[in-house]
Every structure is written in structure tokens, then in C-alpha cells.
């Protein structure tokens, strides 16, 4: 589970300004962190189909944010891919 302090660290790492909580970069970063944690959980609990469905939903949501950012600002899109170590 993503705790409040870890979430704040993730937000601080990619935020555009001090009070940034809703930019696509922040949302992508938070979703990526949650996806990583849920993937670790699913490696132990292979039959947890409810969590797997949530994971697939988060991956689709992150993909939507990435597509939006690529369409609106390619420079910021490339920067978040490098920063979060994501594939195109």
C-alpha cells in the first residue's frame, strides 16, 4: 500500500510546481508506484484475481495519461518516460 509519505516523495520528485498534485506527470508517477507495489503482491498471491483486475485498470489509466501527455506536450512526455524509466 502506498503510504502518505511515500506518495508525497513521489509527487515531489516529478511535480512541476509546489502545489502540483493533478498534472499528468504526477498522476503517471503515482500510478506507476502503485502498479509496482501491486505487481509485487500478485507475484506472491497468484490467484488474487480481484487485485489483478485493479492492476489492469491502473495500467490502462496510466496509458491514457501517457497518450494525453504525448499529444499535448511531447517534451514533457519524453521527460516523464526517462524519469520513471518507462518504455514507449
HTML snippet that shows the backbone in 3Dmol.js (N, CA, C, O; Angstrom):
<script src="https://3Dmol.org/build/3Dmol-min.js"></script>
<div id="view" style="width:600px;height:400px;position:relative"></div>
<script>
const pdb = `
ATOM      1  N   UNK A   1       0.837  -1.181   0.000  1.00  0.00           N
ATOM      2  CA  UNK A   1       0.000   0.000   0.000  1.00  0.00           C
ATOM      3  C   UNK A   1       0.880   1.241   0.000  1.00  0.00           C
ATOM      4  O   UNK A   1       1.888   1.303   0.703  1.00  0.00           O
ATOM      5  N   UNK A   2       0.494   2.202  -0.777  1.00  0.00           N
ATOM      6  CA  UNK A   2       1.246   3.437  -0.905  1.00  0.00           C
ATOM      7  C   UNK A   2       0.891   4.360   0.262  1.00  0.00           C
ATOM      8  O   UNK A   2      -0.229   4.864   0.343  1.00  0.00           O
ATOM      9  N   UNK A   3       1.851   4.576   1.162  1.00  0.00           N
ATOM     10  CA  UNK A   3       1.587   5.425   2.322  1.00  0.00           C
ATOM     11  C   UNK A   3       1.648   6.892   1.916  1.00  0.00           C
ATOM     12  O   UNK A   3       2.111   7.241   0.830  1.00  0.00           O
ATOM     13  N   UNK A   4       1.173   7.728   2.810  1.00  0.00           N
ATOM     14  CA  UNK A   4       1.099   9.153   2.534  1.00  0.00           C
ATOM     15  C   UNK A   4       2.487   9.758   2.311  1.00  0.00           C
ATOM     16  O   UNK A   4       2.671  10.581   1.415  1.00  0.00           O
ATOM     17  N   UNK A   5       3.455   9.352   3.122  1.00  0.00           N
ATOM     18  CA  UNK A   5       4.796   9.925   2.993  1.00  0.00           C
ATOM     19  C   UNK A   5       5.479   9.473   1.703  1.00  0.00           C
ATOM     20  O   UNK A   5       6.151  10.271   1.050  1.00  0.00           O
ATOM     21  N   UNK A   6       5.314   8.199   1.329  1.00  0.00           N
ATOM     22  CA  UNK A   6       5.905   7.735   0.080  1.00  0.00           C
ATOM     23  C   UNK A   6       5.247   8.393  -1.123  1.00  0.00           C
ATOM     24  O   UNK A   6       5.911   8.701  -2.113  1.00  0.00           O
ATOM     25  N   UNK A   7       3.952   8.606  -1.034  1.00  0.00           N
ATOM     26  CA  UNK A   7       3.241   9.274  -2.116  1.00  0.00           C
ATOM     27  C   UNK A   7       3.730  10.711  -2.265  1.00  0.00           C
ATOM     28  O   UNK A   7       3.902  11.195  -3.383  1.00  0.00           O
ATOM     29  N   UNK A   8       3.955  11.392  -1.147  1.00  0.00           N
ATOM     30  CA  UNK A   8       4.461  12.762  -1.193  1.00  0.00           C
ATOM     31  C   UNK A   8       5.853  12.815  -1.804  1.00  0.00           C
ATOM     32  O   UNK A   8       6.165  13.754  -2.536  1.00  0.00           O
ATOM     33  N   UNK A   9       6.697  11.825  -1.519  1.00  0.00           N
ATOM     34  CA  UNK A   9       8.036  11.777  -2.107  1.00  0.00           C
ATOM     35  C   UNK A   9       7.961  11.608  -3.617  1.00  0.00           C
ATOM     36  O   UNK A   9       8.705  12.249  -4.359  1.00  0.00           O
ATOM     37  N   UNK A  10       7.060  10.744  -4.065  1.00  0.00           N
ATOM     38  CA  UNK A  10       6.892  10.517  -5.498  1.00  0.00           C
ATOM     39  C   UNK A  10       6.395  11.787  -6.173  1.00  0.00           C
ATOM     40  O   UNK A  10       6.871  12.157  -7.246  1.00  0.00           O
ATOM     41  N   UNK A  11       5.440  12.448  -5.541  1.00  0.00           N
ATOM     42  CA  UNK A  11       4.892  13.682  -6.098  1.00  0.00           C
ATOM     43  C   UNK A  11       5.968  14.756  -6.158  1.00  0.00           C
ATOM     44  O   UNK A  11       6.088  15.466  -7.156  1.00  0.00           O
ATOM     45  N   UNK A  12       6.739  14.873  -5.101  1.00  0.00           N
ATOM     46  CA  UNK A  12       7.785  15.891  -5.041  1.00  0.00           C
ATOM     47  C   UNK A  12       8.838  15.687  -6.132  1.00  0.00           C
ATOM     48  O   UNK A  12       9.404  16.654  -6.642  1.00  0.00           O
ATOM     49  N   UNK A  13       9.098  14.437  -6.486  1.00  0.00           N
ATOM     50  CA  UNK A  13      10.121  14.129  -7.487  1.00  0.00           C
ATOM     51  C   UNK A  13       9.727  14.583  -8.888  1.00  0.00           C
ATOM     52  O   UNK A  13      10.601  14.929  -9.683  1.00  0.00           O
ATOM     53  N   UNK A  14       8.432  14.589  -9.209  1.00  0.00           N
ATOM     54  CA  UNK A  14       8.016  14.909 -10.578  1.00  0.00           C
ATOM     55  C   UNK A  14       7.129  16.145 -10.690  1.00  0.00           C
ATOM     56  O   UNK A  14       6.726  16.509 -11.795  1.00  0.00           O
ATOM     57  N   UNK A  15       6.818  16.793  -9.581  1.00  0.00           N
ATOM     58  CA  UNK A  15       5.906  17.936  -9.601  1.00  0.00           C
ATOM     59  C   UNK A  15       6.495  19.103 -10.393  1.00  0.00           C
ATOM     60  O   UNK A  15       7.701  19.345 -10.366  1.00  0.00           O
ATOM     61  N   UNK A  16       5.629  19.810 -11.090  1.00  0.00           N
ATOM     62  CA  UNK A  16       6.041  20.958 -11.888  1.00  0.00           C
ATOM     63  C   UNK A  16       6.207  22.195 -10.991  1.00  0.00           C
ATOM     64  O   UNK A  16       7.139  22.978 -11.174  1.00  0.00           O
ATOM     65  N   UNK A  17       5.305  22.361 -10.029  1.00  0.00           N
ATOM     66  CA  UNK A  17       5.395  23.461  -9.064  1.00  0.00           C
ATOM     67  C   UNK A  17       5.062  22.935  -7.678  1.00  0.00           C
ATOM     68  O   UNK A  17       4.754  21.753  -7.524  1.00  0.00           O
ATOM     69  N   UNK A  18       5.119  23.789  -6.673  1.00  0.00           N
ATOM     70  CA  UNK A  18       4.992  23.364  -5.275  1.00  0.00           C
ATOM     71  C   UNK A  18       3.682  22.656  -4.955  1.00  0.00           C
ATOM     72  O   UNK A  18       3.684  21.636  -4.266  1.00  0.00           O
ATOM     73  N   UNK A  19       2.581  23.175  -5.439  1.00  0.00           N
ATOM     74  CA  UNK A  19       1.275  22.616  -5.076  1.00  0.00           C
ATOM     75  C   UNK A  19       0.693  21.732  -6.176  1.00  0.00           C
ATOM     76  O   UNK A  19      -0.524  21.587  -6.291  1.00  0.00           O
ATOM     77  N   UNK A  20       1.560  21.155  -6.966  1.00  0.00           N
ATOM     78  CA  UNK A  20       1.137  20.317  -8.088  1.00  0.00           C
ATOM     79  C   UNK A  20       0.737  18.930  -7.600  1.00  0.00           C
ATOM     80  O   UNK A  20       1.564  18.186  -7.072  1.00  0.00           O
ATOM     81  N   UNK A  21      -0.536  18.588  -7.780  1.00  0.00           N
ATOM     82  CA  UNK A  21      -0.996  17.243  -7.422  1.00  0.00           C
ATOM     83  C   UNK A  21      -1.802  16.597  -8.542  1.00  0.00           C
ATOM     84  O   UNK A  21      -2.127  15.412  -8.457  1.00  0.00           O
ATOM     85  N   UNK A  22      -2.128  17.345  -9.581  1.00  0.00           N
ATOM     86  CA  UNK A  22      -3.021  16.800 -10.595  1.00  0.00           C
ATOM     87  C   UNK A  22      -2.476  16.788 -12.000  1.00  0.00           C
ATOM     88  O   UNK A  22      -3.185  16.388 -12.923  1.00  0.00           O
ATOM     89  N   UNK A  23      -1.242  17.212 -12.198  1.00  0.00           N
ATOM     90  CA  UNK A  23      -0.693  17.211 -13.550  1.00  0.00           C
ATOM     91  C   UNK A  23      -0.526  15.769 -14.035  1.00  0.00           C
ATOM     92  O   UNK A  23      -0.423  14.848 -13.224  1.00  0.00           O
ATOM     93  N   UNK A  24      -0.501  15.577 -15.334  1.00  0.00           N
ATOM     94  CA  UNK A  24      -0.344  14.210 -15.854  1.00  0.00           C
ATOM     95  C   UNK A  24       0.918  13.529 -15.349  1.00  0.00           C
ATOM     96  O   UNK A  24       0.914  12.323 -15.102  1.00  0.00           O
ATOM     97  N   UNK A  25       1.998  14.289 -15.191  1.00  0.00           N
ATOM     98  CA  UNK A  25       3.246  13.703 -14.708  1.00  0.00           C
ATOM     99  C   UNK A  25       3.085  13.109 -13.316  1.00  0.00           C
ATOM    100  O   UNK A  25       3.549  12.001 -13.047  1.00  0.00           O
ATOM    101  N   UNK A  26       2.425  13.851 -12.435  1.00  0.00           N
ATOM    102  CA  UNK A  26       2.213  13.384 -11.064  1.00  0.00           C
ATOM    103  C   UNK A  26       1.309  12.161 -11.060  1.00  0.00           C
ATOM    104  O   UNK A  26       1.578  11.190 -10.352  1.00  0.00           O
ATOM    105  N   UNK A  27       0.246  12.201 -11.842  1.00  0.00           N
ATOM    106  CA  UNK A  27      -0.668  11.073 -11.882  1.00  0.00           C
ATOM    107  C   UNK A  27       0.016   9.821 -12.435  1.00  0.00           C
ATOM    108  O   UNK A  27      -0.216   8.716 -11.944  1.00  0.00           O
ATOM    109  N   UNK A  28       0.855   9.993 -13.450  1.00  0.00           N
ATOM    110  CA  UNK A  28       1.595   8.863 -14.015  1.00  0.00           C
ATOM    111  C   UNK A  28       2.553   8.292 -12.985  1.00  0.00           C
ATOM    112  O   UNK A  28       2.673   7.074 -12.855  1.00  0.00           O
ATOM    113  N   UNK A  29       3.234   9.158 -12.253  1.00  0.00           N
ATOM    114  CA  UNK A  29       4.204   8.706 -11.251  1.00  0.00           C
ATOM    115  C   UNK A  29       3.526   7.942 -10.115  1.00  0.00           C
ATOM    116  O   UNK A  29       4.013   6.893  -9.695  1.00  0.00           O
ATOM    117  N   UNK A  30       2.417   8.459  -9.623  1.00  0.00           N
ATOM    118  CA  UNK A  30       1.701   7.794  -8.530  1.00  0.00           C
ATOM    119  C   UNK A  30       1.142   6.453  -9.003  1.00  0.00           C
ATOM    120  O   UNK A  30       1.231   5.453  -8.290  1.00  0.00           O
ATOM    121  N   UNK A  31       0.570   6.433 -10.193  1.00  0.00           N
ATOM    122  CA  UNK A  31       0.055   5.172 -10.735  1.00  0.00           C
ATOM    123  C   UNK A  31       1.178   4.154 -10.928  1.00  0.00           C
ATOM    124  O   UNK A  31       0.995   2.968 -10.653  1.00  0.00           O
ATOM    125  N   UNK A  32       2.336   4.612 -11.397  1.00  0.00           N
ATOM    126  CA  UNK A  32       3.464   3.702 -11.590  1.00  0.00           C
ATOM    127  C   UNK A  32       3.907   3.085 -10.280  1.00  0.00           C
ATOM    128  O   UNK A  32       4.206   1.892 -10.223  1.00  0.00           O
ATOM    129  N   UNK A  33       3.951   3.880  -9.234  1.00  0.00           N
ATOM    130  CA  UNK A  33       4.351   3.371  -7.919  1.00  0.00           C
ATOM    131  C   UNK A  33       3.329   2.343  -7.416  1.00  0.00           C
ATOM    132  O   UNK A  33       3.705   1.294  -6.892  1.00  0.00           O
ATOM    133  N   UNK A  34       2.043   2.648  -7.576  1.00  0.00           N
ATOM    134  CA  UNK A  34       1.002   1.711  -7.146  1.00  0.00           C
ATOM    135  C   UNK A  34       1.050   0.417  -7.963  1.00  0.00           C
ATOM    136  O   UNK A  34       0.842  -0.669  -7.422  1.00  0.00           O
ATOM    137  N   UNK A  35       1.324   0.533  -9.260  1.00  0.00           N
ATOM    138  CA  UNK A  35       1.429  -0.638 -10.128  1.00  0.00           C
ATOM    139  C   UNK A  35       2.585  -1.519  -9.683  1.00  0.00           C
ATOM    140  O   UNK A  35       2.454  -2.742  -9.638  1.00  0.00           O
ATOM    141  N   UNK A  36       3.716  -0.906  -9.356  1.00  0.00           N
ATOM    142  CA  UNK A  36       4.876  -1.682  -8.890  1.00  0.00           C
ATOM    143  C   UNK A  36       4.547  -2.460  -7.622  1.00  0.00           C
ATOM    144  O   UNK A  36       4.873  -3.641  -7.504  1.00  0.00           O
ATOM    145  N   UNK A  37       3.900  -1.791  -6.680  1.00  0.00           N
ATOM    146  CA  UNK A  37       3.573  -2.453  -5.414  1.00  0.00           C
ATOM    147  C   UNK A  37       2.569  -3.581  -5.611  1.00  0.00           C
ATOM    148  O   UNK A  37       2.696  -4.649  -5.012  1.00  0.00           O
ATOM    149  N   UNK A  38       1.572  -3.336  -6.454  1.00  0.00           N
ATOM    150  CA  UNK A  38       0.562  -4.366  -6.692  1.00  0.00           C
ATOM    151  C   UNK A  38       1.147  -5.548  -7.471  1.00  0.00           C
ATOM    152  O   UNK A  38       0.723  -6.688  -7.284  1.00  0.00           O
ATOM    153  N   UNK A  39       2.103  -5.281  -8.328  1.00  0.00           N
ATOM    154  CA  UNK A  39       2.774  -6.373  -9.057  1.00  0.00           C
ATOM    155  C   UNK A  39       3.526  -7.283  -8.098  1.00  0.00           C
ATOM    156  O   UNK A  39       3.505  -8.504  -8.250  1.00  0.00           O
ATOM    157  N   UNK A  40       4.189  -6.691  -7.113  1.00  0.00           N
ATOM    158  CA  UNK A  40       4.891  -7.490  -6.101  1.00  0.00           C
ATOM    159  C   UNK A  40       3.904  -8.361  -5.325  1.00  0.00           C
ATOM    160  O   UNK A  40       4.182  -9.526  -5.041  1.00  0.00           O
ATOM    161  N   UNK A  41       2.752  -7.786  -4.988  1.00  0.00           N
ATOM    162  CA  UNK A  41       1.722  -8.527  -4.269  1.00  0.00           C
ATOM    163  C   UNK A  41       1.242  -9.714  -5.099  1.00  0.00           C
ATOM    164  O   UNK A  41       1.066 -10.816  -4.578  1.00  0.00           O
ATOM    165  N   UNK A  42       1.033  -9.481  -6.389  1.00  0.00           N
ATOM    166  CA  UNK A  42       0.491 -10.539  -7.247  1.00  0.00           C
ATOM    167  C   UNK A  42       1.499 -11.639  -7.534  1.00  0.00           C
ATOM    168  O   UNK A  42       1.107 -12.748  -7.898  1.00  0.00           O
ATOM    169  N   UNK A  43       2.783 -11.359  -7.380  1.00  0.00           N
ATOM    170  CA  UNK A  43       3.781 -12.419  -7.544  1.00  0.00           C
ATOM    171  C   UNK A  43       3.675 -13.440  -6.415  1.00  0.00           C
ATOM    172  O   UNK A  43       3.944 -14.624  -6.617  1.00  0.00           O
ATOM    173  N   UNK A  44       3.287 -12.983  -5.236  1.00  0.00           N
ATOM    174  CA  UNK A  44       3.100 -13.892  -4.101  1.00  0.00           C
ATOM    175  C   UNK A  44       1.739 -14.569  -4.135  1.00  0.00           C
ATOM    176  O   UNK A  44       1.621 -15.764  -3.864  1.00  0.00           O
ATOM    177  N   UNK A  45       0.712 -13.794  -4.470  1.00  0.00           N
ATOM    178  CA  UNK A  45      -0.666 -14.296  -4.438  1.00  0.00           C
ATOM    179  C   UNK A  45      -1.188 -14.406  -5.872  1.00  0.00           C
ATOM    180  O   UNK A  45      -1.886 -13.520  -6.365  1.00  0.00           O
ATOM    181  N   UNK A  46      -0.842 -15.489  -6.511  1.00  0.00           N
ATOM    182  CA  UNK A  46      -1.138 -15.660  -7.932  1.00  0.00           C
ATOM    183  C   UNK A  46      -2.631 -15.770  -8.241  1.00  0.00           C
ATOM    184  O   UNK A  46      -3.049 -15.453  -9.354  1.00  0.00           O
ATOM    185  N   UNK A  47      -3.429 -16.208  -7.290  1.00  0.00           N
ATOM    186  CA  UNK A  47      -4.857 -16.414  -7.552  1.00  0.00           C
ATOM    187  C   UNK A  47      -5.733 -15.230  -7.158  1.00  0.00           C
ATOM    188  O   UNK A  47      -6.959 -15.343  -7.159  1.00  0.00           O
ATOM    189  N   UNK A  48      -5.130 -14.113  -6.828  1.00  0.00           N
ATOM    190  CA  UNK A  48      -5.879 -12.922  -6.412  1.00  0.00           C
ATOM    191  C   UNK A  48      -6.384 -12.185  -7.660  1.00  0.00           C
ATOM    192  O   UNK A  48      -5.780 -11.211  -8.109  1.00  0.00           O
ATOM    193  N   UNK A  49      -7.503 -12.672  -8.208  1.00  0.00           N
ATOM    194  CA  UNK A  49      -7.999 -12.117  -9.466  1.00  0.00           C
ATOM    195  C   UNK A  49      -8.598 -10.727  -9.294  1.00  0.00           C
ATOM    196  O   UNK A  49      -8.577  -9.931 -10.233  1.00  0.00           O
ATOM    197  N   UNK A  50      -9.125 -10.421  -8.126  1.00  0.00           N
ATOM    198  CA  UNK A  50      -9.708  -9.106  -7.905  1.00  0.00           C
ATOM    199  C   UNK A  50      -8.630  -8.022  -7.966  1.00  0.00           C
ATOM    200  O   UNK A  50      -8.837  -6.966  -8.564  1.00  0.00           O
ATOM    201  N   UNK A  51      -7.502  -8.285  -7.356  1.00  0.00           N
ATOM    202  CA  UNK A  51      -6.390  -7.327  -7.400  1.00  0.00           C
ATOM    203  C   UNK A  51      -5.808  -7.246  -8.805  1.00  0.00           C
ATOM    204  O   UNK A  51      -5.384  -6.176  -9.242  1.00  0.00           O
ATOM    205  N   UNK A  52      -5.785  -8.358  -9.508  1.00  0.00           N
ATOM    206  CA  UNK A  52      -5.268  -8.361 -10.877  1.00  0.00           C
ATOM    207  C   UNK A  52      -6.128  -7.466 -11.767  1.00  0.00           C
ATOM    208  O   UNK A  52      -5.611  -6.766 -12.637  1.00  0.00           O
ATOM    209  N   UNK A  53      -7.432  -7.493 -11.548  1.00  0.00           N
ATOM    210  CA  UNK A  53      -8.328  -6.641 -12.325  1.00  0.00           C
ATOM    211  C   UNK A  53      -8.051  -5.169 -12.037  1.00  0.00           C
ATOM    212  O   UNK A  53      -8.061  -4.338 -12.944  1.00  0.00           O
ATOM    213  N   UNK A  54      -7.804  -4.857 -10.774  1.00  0.00           N
ATOM    214  CA  UNK A  54      -7.448  -3.485 -10.401  1.00  0.00           C
ATOM    215  C   UNK A  54      -6.136  -3.064 -11.033  1.00  0.00           C
ATOM    216  O   UNK A  54      -5.992  -1.924 -11.474  1.00  0.00           O
ATOM    217  N   UNK A  55      -5.180  -3.980 -11.079  1.00  0.00           N
ATOM    218  CA  UNK A  55      -3.890  -3.688 -11.700  1.00  0.00           C
ATOM    219  C   UNK A  55      -4.068  -3.357 -13.180  1.00  0.00           C
ATOM    220  O   UNK A  55      -3.495  -2.385 -13.671  1.00  0.00           O
ATOM    221  N   UNK A  56      -4.844  -4.144 -13.876  1.00  0.00           N
ATOM    222  CA  UNK A  56      -5.081  -3.894 -15.298  1.00  0.00           C
ATOM    223  C   UNK A  56      -5.773  -2.554 -15.517  1.00  0.00           C
ATOM    224  O   UNK A  56      -5.495  -1.858 -16.493  1.00  0.00           O
ATOM    225  N   UNK A  57      -6.667  -2.201 -14.615  1.00  0.00           N
ATOM    226  CA  UNK A  57      -7.341  -0.908 -14.688  1.00  0.00           C
ATOM    227  C   UNK A  57      -6.350   0.240 -14.503  1.00  0.00           C
ATOM    228  O   UNK A  57      -6.415   1.240 -15.218  1.00  0.00           O
ATOM    229  N   UNK A  58      -5.426   0.093 -13.536  1.00  0.00           N
ATOM    230  CA  UNK A  58      -4.416   1.129 -13.304  1.00  0.00           C
ATOM    231  C   UNK A  58      -3.472   1.269 -14.494  1.00  0.00           C
ATOM    232  O   UNK A  58      -3.092   2.381 -14.860  1.00  0.00           O
ATOM    233  N   UNK A  59      -3.094   0.147 -15.095  1.00  0.00           N
ATOM    234  CA  UNK A  59      -2.212   0.185 -16.264  1.00  0.00           C
ATOM    235  C   UNK A  59      -2.902   0.917 -17.415  1.00  0.00           C
ATOM    236  O   UNK A  59      -2.273   1.720 -18.104  1.00  0.00           O
ATOM    237  N   UNK A  60      -4.185   0.646 -17.625  1.00  0.00           N
ATOM    238  CA  UNK A  60      -4.937   1.314 -18.685  1.00  0.00           C
ATOM    239  C   UNK A  60      -5.061   2.809 -18.405  1.00  0.00           C
ATOM    240  O   UNK A  60      -4.970   3.625 -19.322  1.00  0.00           O
ATOM    241  N   UNK A  61      -5.267   3.163 -17.151  1.00  0.00           N
ATOM    242  CA  UNK A  61      -5.381   4.570 -16.768  1.00  0.00           C
ATOM    243  C   UNK A  61      -4.055   5.298 -17.001  1.00  0.00           C
ATOM    244  O   UNK A  61      -4.039   6.419 -17.510  1.00  0.00           O
ATOM    245  N   UNK A  62      -2.948   4.659 -16.626  1.00  0.00           N
ATOM    246  CA  UNK A  62      -1.634   5.266 -16.845  1.00  0.00           C
ATOM    247  C   UNK A  62      -1.380   5.441 -18.330  1.00  0.00           C
ATOM    248  O   UNK A  62      -0.828   6.457 -18.753  1.00  0.00           O
ATOM    249  N   UNK A  63      -1.778   4.455 -19.125  1.00  0.00           N
ATOM    250  CA  UNK A  63      -1.606   4.530 -20.568  1.00  0.00           C
ATOM    251  C   UNK A  63      -2.395   5.701 -21.151  1.00  0.00           C
ATOM    252  O   UNK A  63      -1.926   6.372 -22.070  1.00  0.00           O
ATOM    253  N   UNK A  64      -3.589   5.946 -20.620  1.00  0.00           N
ATOM    254  CA  UNK A  64      -4.402   7.068 -21.079  1.00  0.00           C
ATOM    255  C   UNK A  64      -3.712   8.392 -20.773  1.00  0.00           C
ATOM    256  O   UNK A  64      -3.680   9.291 -21.614  1.00  0.00           O
ATOM    257  N   UNK A  65      -3.163   8.509 -19.574  1.00  0.00           N
ATOM    258  CA  UNK A  65      -2.453   9.734 -19.197  1.00  0.00           C
ATOM    259  C   UNK A  65      -1.217   9.938 -20.077  1.00  0.00           C
ATOM    260  O   UNK A  65      -0.911  11.063 -20.472  1.00  0.00           O
ATOM    261  N   UNK A  66      -0.512   8.852 -20.380  1.00  0.00           N
ATOM    262  CA  UNK A  66       0.663   8.955 -21.241  1.00  0.00           C
ATOM    263  C   UNK A  66       0.278   9.391 -22.655  1.00  0.00           C
ATOM    264  O   UNK A  66       0.958  10.224 -23.254  1.00  0.00           O
ATOM    265  N   UNK A  67      -0.799   8.838 -23.183  1.00  0.00           N
ATOM    266  CA  UNK A  67      -1.257   9.224 -24.514  1.00  0.00           C
ATOM    267  C   UNK A  67      -1.650  10.700 -24.555  1.00  0.00           C
ATOM    268  O   UNK A  67      -1.327  11.411 -25.508  1.00  0.00           O
ATOM    269  N   UNK A  68      -2.349  11.153 -23.513  1.00  0.00           N
ATOM    270  CA  UNK A  68      -2.748  12.555 -23.423  1.00  0.00           C
ATOM    271  C   UNK A  68      -1.521  13.457 -23.410  1.00  0.00           C
ATOM    272  O   UNK A  68      -1.467  14.448 -24.139  1.00  0.00           O
ATOM    273  N   UNK A  69      -0.538  13.117 -22.585  1.00  0.00           N
ATOM    274  CA  UNK A  69       0.656  13.930 -22.464  1.00  0.00           C
ATOM    275  C   UNK A  69       1.460  13.933 -23.760  1.00  0.00           C
ATOM    276  O   UNK A  69       2.031  14.958 -24.131  1.00  0.00           O
ATOM    277  N   UNK A  70       1.508  12.806 -24.444  1.00  0.00           N
ATOM    278  CA  UNK A  70       2.228  12.737 -25.708  1.00  0.00           C
ATOM    279  C   UNK A  70       1.577  13.645 -26.750  1.00  0.00           C
ATOM    280  O   UNK A  70       2.262  14.290 -27.543  1.00  0.00           O
ATOM    281  N   UNK A  71       0.249  13.683 -26.735  1.00  0.00           N
ATOM    282  CA  UNK A  71      -0.478  14.503 -27.689  1.00  0.00           C
ATOM    283  C   UNK A  71      -0.311  15.998 -27.391  1.00  0.00           C
ATOM    284  O   UNK A  71      -0.171  16.807 -28.308  1.00  0.00           O
ATOM    285  N   UNK A  72      -0.328  16.356 -26.103  1.00  0.00           N
ATOM    286  CA  UNK A  72      -0.290  17.759 -25.710  1.00  0.00           C
ATOM    287  C   UNK A  72       1.121  18.347 -25.675  1.00  0.00           C
ATOM    288  O   UNK A  72       1.331  19.477 -26.118  1.00  0.00           O
ATOM    289  N   UNK A  73       2.094  17.585 -25.148  1.00  0.00           N
ATOM    290  CA  UNK A  73       3.434  18.128 -24.985  1.00  0.00           C
ATOM    291  C   UNK A  73       4.458  16.987 -25.048  1.00  0.00           C
ATOM    292  O   UNK A  73       4.673  16.276 -24.067  1.00  0.00           O
ATOM    293  N   UNK A  74       5.075  16.830 -26.207  1.00  0.00           N
ATOM    294  CA  UNK A  74       5.990  15.716 -26.428  1.00  0.00           C
ATOM    295  C   UNK A  74       7.235  15.804 -25.555  1.00  0.00           C
ATOM    296  O   UNK A  74       7.763  14.779 -25.123  1.00  0.00           O
ATOM    297  N   UNK A  75       7.709  17.024 -25.292  1.00  0.00           N
ATOM    298  CA  UNK A  75       8.904  17.197 -24.471  1.00  0.00           C
ATOM    299  C   UNK A  75       8.668  16.698 -23.052  1.00  0.00           C
ATOM    300  O   UNK A  75       9.511  15.995 -22.494  1.00  0.00           O
ATOM    301  N   UNK A  76       7.531  17.056 -22.464  1.00  0.00           N
ATOM    302  CA  UNK A  76       7.194  16.590 -21.113  1.00  0.00           C
ATOM    303  C   UNK A  76       6.956  15.082 -21.100  1.00  0.00           C
ATOM    304  O   UNK A  76       7.286  14.406 -20.126  1.00  0.00           O
ATOM    305  N   UNK A  77       6.388  14.563 -22.174  1.00  0.00           N
ATOM    306  CA  UNK A  77       6.162  13.118 -22.301  1.00  0.00           C
ATOM    307  C   UNK A  77       7.484  12.361 -22.269  1.00  0.00           C
ATOM    308  O   UNK A  77       7.629  11.388 -21.530  1.00  0.00           O
ATOM    309  N   UNK A  78       8.439  12.806 -23.063  1.00  0.00           N
ATOM    310  CA  UNK A  78       9.744  12.141 -23.099  1.00  0.00           C
ATOM    311  C   UNK A  78      10.456  12.263 -21.755  1.00  0.00           C
ATOM    312  O   UNK A  78      11.133  11.331 -21.322  1.00  0.00           O
ATOM    313  N   UNK A  79      10.305  13.410 -21.099  1.00  0.00           N
ATOM    314  CA  UNK A  79      10.949  13.613 -19.797  1.00  0.00           C
ATOM    315  C   UNK A  79      10.393  12.651 -18.749  1.00  0.00           C
ATOM    316  O   UNK A  79      11.157  12.087 -17.966  1.00  0.00           O
ATOM    317  N   UNK A  80       9.075  12.457 -18.723  1.00  0.00           N
ATOM    318  CA  UNK A  80       8.485  11.561 -17.714  1.00  0.00           C
ATOM    319  C   UNK A  80       8.843  10.108 -18.019  1.00  0.00           C
ATOM    320  O   UNK A  80       9.006   9.311 -17.095  1.00  0.00           O
ATOM    321  N   UNK A  81       8.968   9.752 -19.293  1.00  0.00           N
ATOM    322  CA  UNK A  81       9.379   8.389 -19.633  1.00  0.00           C
ATOM    323  C   UNK A  81      10.777   8.102 -19.107  1.00  0.00           C
ATOM    324  O   UNK A  81      11.031   7.029 -18.560  1.00  0.00           O
ATOM    325  N   UNK A  82      11.685   9.064 -19.271  1.00  0.00           N
ATOM    326  CA  UNK A  82      13.049   8.877 -18.770  1.00  0.00           C
ATOM    327  C   UNK A  82      13.075   8.841 -17.250  1.00  0.00           C
ATOM    328  O   UNK A  82      13.736   7.992 -16.652  1.00  0.00           O
ATOM    329  N   UNK A  83      12.353   9.767 -16.630  1.00  0.00           N
ATOM    330  CA  UNK A  83      12.377   9.884 -15.173  1.00  0.00           C
ATOM    331  C   UNK A  83      11.791   8.655 -14.500  1.00  0.00           C
ATOM    332  O   UNK A  83      12.320   8.197 -13.487  1.00  0.00           O
ATOM    333  N   UNK A  84      10.708   8.113 -15.045  1.00  0.00           N
ATOM    334  CA  UNK A  84      10.045   6.960 -14.445  1.00  0.00           C
ATOM    335  C   UNK A  84      10.554   5.632 -15.011  1.00  0.00           C
ATOM    336  O   UNK A  84      10.122   4.564 -14.576  1.00  0.00           O
ATOM    337  N   UNK A  85      11.463   5.699 -15.973  1.00  0.00           N
ATOM    338  CA  UNK A  85      12.052   4.507 -16.590  1.00  0.00           C
ATOM    339  C   UNK A  85      10.962   3.618 -17.198  1.00  0.00           C
ATOM    340  O   UNK A  85      10.893   2.421 -16.918  1.00  0.00           O
ATOM    341  N   UNK A  86      10.117   4.223 -18.029  1.00  0.00           N
ATOM    342  CA  UNK A  86       9.038   3.505 -18.697  1.00  0.00           C
ATOM    343  C   UNK A  86       9.390   3.310 -20.169  1.00  0.00           C
ATOM    344  O   UNK A  86      10.178   4.068 -20.734  1.00  0.00           O
ATOM    345  N   UNK A  87       8.799   2.289 -20.779  1.00  0.00           N
ATOM    346  CA  UNK A  87       9.008   2.043 -22.194  1.00  0.00           C
ATOM    347  C   UNK A  87       7.965   2.786 -22.986  1.00  0.00           C
ATOM    348  O   UNK A  87       6.901   3.120 -22.465  1.00  0.00           O
ATOM    349  N   UNK A  88       8.266   3.049 -24.253  1.00  0.00           N
ATOM    350  CA  UNK A  88       7.296   3.720 -25.114  1.00  0.00           C
ATOM    351  C   UNK A  88       6.219   2.775 -25.554  1.00  0.00           C
ATOM    352  O   UNK A  88       5.313   3.170 -26.288  1.00  0.00           O
TER     353      UNK A  88
END
`;
const viewer = $3Dmol.createViewer("view");
viewer.addModel(pdb, "pdb");
viewer.setStyle({}, {cartoon: {color: "spectrum"}});
viewer.zoomTo();
viewer.render();
</script>
